[in-house]
Amino acid sequence: MDFFISSAYAQAAGPGGQSNLIQVAMMVGLFGLMYFMLIRPQSKKAKEHRGMVEKLGVGDEVVTAGGILGRITEAGDTFLTIEVASGVGIKVQRFQVTQLMPKGTFKSA
């Protein structure tokens, strides 16, 4: 059976402290890279969105997560009423608003 599978023999161990230190440094470096490339930008974006949602008021023109453009007619703590056409309003949750549009966008659309 040794013909198909080569035998594994124990080898002498090298300097273990140095290779472990390199592995730990690589892990810390990888975590730092992940933090600055993924975690930090995402948390910054979420913080900006929270601030924008808290400042929403009546008369603001917004786009929802579903892509609906409208003007806020009523603003509560958790829900907003958005006028999407003349006399047509829908209720959406406040955090579903993804973008605040410049004034006059709703008229031109």
Sequence and secondary structure as in RCSB ss.txt:
>XXXX:A:sequence
MDFFISSAYAQAAGPGGQSNLIQVAMMVGLFGLMYFMLIRPQSKKAKEHRGMVEKLGVGDEVVTAGGILGRITEA
GDTFLTIEVASGVGIKVQRFQVTQLMPKGTFKSA
>XXXX:A:secstr
 TTTS          HHHHHHHHHHHHHHHHHHHIIIIIHHHHHHHHHHHHHHHT  TT EEEETT  EEEEEEE
 SSEEEEEEETTEEEEEEGGGEEEEE TTHHHH 
